[in-house]
């Protein structure tokens, strides 16, 4: 692929904008030699304004989504794309969130421009666990773990019961819940079905990939081995 098209697809600007970047000598190789729009060069050898080129198609990002930010491209308030460089909104193929976290939920959020990978992660058939930590408004009544694990819990306005979920009690009002589905406001609605209410909610891992100590609002690209880790627990029967 010619460099002018490559940079445009990565969101650095329109073809015309990128052509001007070449004319201004802003695109070089790692040795400092100025590159031209029709050049072809390995991705890892290209610099823009002295910085390495953004990752190619097949990109997967992880972010610690903070509270008060929406998983949307357009919203009246802040959106998750505001936390990324502007050009990440303009990539082709587009960079999309892998599922959603609502405005009042924080934690591990993935992005990718690989549609097949996105659907593989979110499909219930893949059995990729999403683990949440929640603070509840009331003490647990005691039978929630059995109910959630039964595979019979029916959420309001739905006709299909939830897949079995695993509840770990950390304290009378602190829990860790592992689910393999991603229904609308699922965790909040599960506890609402027991007469309780979720006050705080954070997703701490997706499959075998954990957020660990990443600060809120931070993001980074995943390595291929980390992408594989998403499916590791499911492959091992976890």
PyMOL commands that set and color helices and strands:
alter all, ss='L'
color gray80, all
select helices_A, chain A and resi 3-9+15-23+43-45+80-83+86-89+115-122+124-126+144-149+186-192+224-235
alter helices_A, ss='H'
color red, helices_A
select strands_A, chain A and resi 27-29+46-48+51-52+60-65+96-97+105-112+130-136+166-171+174-179+198-206+209-210+219-221
alter strands_A, ss='S'
color yellow, strands_A
deselect
rebuild
show_as cartoon
